[in-house]
């Protein structure tokens, strides 16, 4: 028997005035899948991610994410998902480690687990040697890896990654792709990967 889908969408539609941003989208994503969601600029990827997280209401169609209704169950859903937006907002005045510490508090990570989780993310994302430097001094690739580490702090089952390699050079992009593959293969996380 196939496992229940993590994301089940049927005929999802969302308009902004005359613009149909998402037009009858139907898809299913199963546990542990890395689902590539491809589309040109303006195709509706970001709008879809916002609909799936309950940050926008659909105009039509049915959506279940982790068995929940995104708009109604938004707070629970967002506790169980991680989102990397196209332009992640790091606090550039804080160090890499402090950026993670603040999020750990916001996400309610059990206090005793915070130092260990942060350390292992910093090591896994090759940021440990620069952890005490301000994030404003990081390269674009390092900022992107820090934002990805931050999206994982609360150990979400499902990750929405909106163009996680945008602006990275080929080496930086490959590193991020390797990390995403590891998340799926070693930790069985489900990933919706939006890209051009
Ligand atoms: P990109 O690759 O450029 O990020 P995208 O695939 O993520 O694009 P969306 O950002 O979802 O695309 O936009 C889809 C369409 O919906 C676009 O025409 C956009 O202008 C429109 N749109 C998105 N959000 C809004 C909004 N809040 N108000 C009005 N129009 C919007």
Boltz pocket constraint, residues with backbone or C-beta under 6 A from the ligand:
constraints:
  - pocket:
      binder: B
      contacts: [[A, 16], [A, 19], [A, 20], [A, 21], [A, 39], [A, 40], [A, 41], [A, 42], [A, 43], [A, 44], [A, 45], [A, 46], [A, 47], [A, 48], [A, 86]]
      max_distance: 6.0
